[in-house]
Amino acid sequence: MNIKRNVLLNPGPATTTDSVKLAQVVPDICPREQEFAGLMKGLREDLVKIVHGDLNKYTSVLFCGSGTINIDICLNSLLPENKKALIVNNGAYSSRAVEVCQYYGLPHINLQLPIDTPADLAKVEEALKADSDIALVYTTHNETGTGLLNPIREIGALAHKYGAIFVVDTTSTLAMRPIDIEKDNIDFCMASAQKGIMAMTGLSFIIGNTEIIKKSASYPKRSYYCNLFLQYDYFEKTGEMHFTPPVQTIYSTIQALKEYFEEGEEAKWARHSRVFDAIYDGLSELGFKIYIPKENSTGLVAAALYPDDPNFDFIKVHDYCYERGFTIYPGKVEKKGMFRLCSLGAIDVKDIEDFFVVFKEALSKYNVTVPVKYN
Ligand SMILES: *Cc1c(COP(=O)(O)O)cnc(C)c1O
């Protein structure tokens, strides 16, 4: 089979290997068979290993859905009655968590902080000190809209100091930037198969503390389909997902995990880092301003500001690159023109060099002045 290779520079789904794509082509199977439950058991354990969790203390729970399902599940399932969630919010993804709280009517504090700086720990502690009802602290590791890195280890330590659990959206870091669930003071983290793991869409998972999940059995059930304890309990009793799993995605995820452990955590992070450096340097050479300086960046997303040049048209540049196999992505910050280039996926520096050849052609074709100008 000859599959056209596209280089995806969007923030996920990521470019996958052919072996991962082909792993989906399997004999038809009913996912209620023992054989399939056995596959999911190994997969659940491997996910815990990615964050170096002790299997006696941590577990992972699979869901059929995109990454947002994890945000929904953690918030609706892990908050005890009459307690509050503190959302440490400095970007679009933590804002999504605030919306989830609003939709469920969950008591919460939206600690809105500047979106271009890592969360201020003093502000987090102040909020925790001021309200003893806070039982859950939530934040986002890498705010994918900008590429901002949050100090999760320190936020987690504060959460624990004040007796709250710590939930982190690690969707755009897990299996890329190394995470140690215990050392990073995380009780629950999350991701989807199509991001760091470099598999297909449709499978999401929450990795977390088994005792806390068991304890949450007595918390209010706010959703039928999206409850963490109910799904965990079903897995423990039957080895299966409560409802139909994304069968083919699970096969591809198993292959992707095999490739993850073969490449190795350190080597993989080194590869994403050198790809990011190539992106950062390529953009800087062309004069682009990058929204988050390198020292505050996760090293996975570069958000470049649109230049002040009437000839610069993101859609035209996008289409030119897209037709040549490179996908670039618009920004996610209101009222600020930006586009993003990300270092996720099965790509390396050569792909970025090839991309910049095409990108420069596009700028030249549409008469954008290079180096680009800002007023
Ligand atoms: C991609 C992503 C998600 C999930 O988004 P979906 O569109 O639901 O897959 C959640 N959080 C972060 C930080 C992400 O980057």
The ligand as an SDF file (V2000), in Angstrom:
LIG
                    3D

 15 15  0  0  0  0  0  0  0  0999 V2000
   -6.2200   18.9180   21.5520 C   0  0  0  0  0  0  0  0  0  0  0  0
   -6.4470   19.3330   22.9220 C   0  0  0  0  0  0  0  0  0  0  0  0
   -7.6160   18.9420   23.6070 C   0  0  0  0  0  0  0  0  0  0  0  0
   -8.7040   18.1220   22.9850 C   0  0  0  0  0  0  0  0  0  0  0  0
   -9.3510   18.6960   21.9070 O   0  0  0  0  0  0  0  0  0  0  0  0
  -10.3510   17.8350   21.0070 P   0  0  0  0  0  0  0  0  0  0  0  0
  -10.6520   18.7320   19.8600 O   0  0  0  0  0  0  0  0  0  0  0  0
  -11.5370   17.4930   21.8200 O   0  0  0  0  0  0  0  0  0  0  0  0
   -9.5870   16.6030   20.6250 O   0  0  0  0  0  0  0  0  0  0  0  0
   -7.7200   19.2790   24.9440 C   0  0  0  0  0  0  0  0  0  0  0  0
   -6.7690   19.9790   25.5640 N   0  0  0  0  0  0  0  0  0  0  0  0
   -5.6490   20.3850   24.9470 C   0  0  0  0  0  0  0  0  0  0  0  0
   -4.6300   21.1510   25.7120 C   0  0  0  0  0  0  0  0  0  0  0  0
   -5.4550   20.0760   23.6090 C   0  0  0  0  0  0  0  0  0  0  0  0
   -4.3260   20.4680   22.9820 O   0  0  0  0  0  0  0  0  0  0  0  0
  1  2  1  0
  2  3  1  0
  2 14  2  0
  3  4  1  0
  3 10  2  0
  4  5  1  0
  5  6  1  0
  6  7  2  0
  6  8  1  0
  6  9  1  0
 10 11  1  0
 11 12  2  0
 12 13  1  0
 12 14  1  0
 14 15  1  0
M  END
$$$$
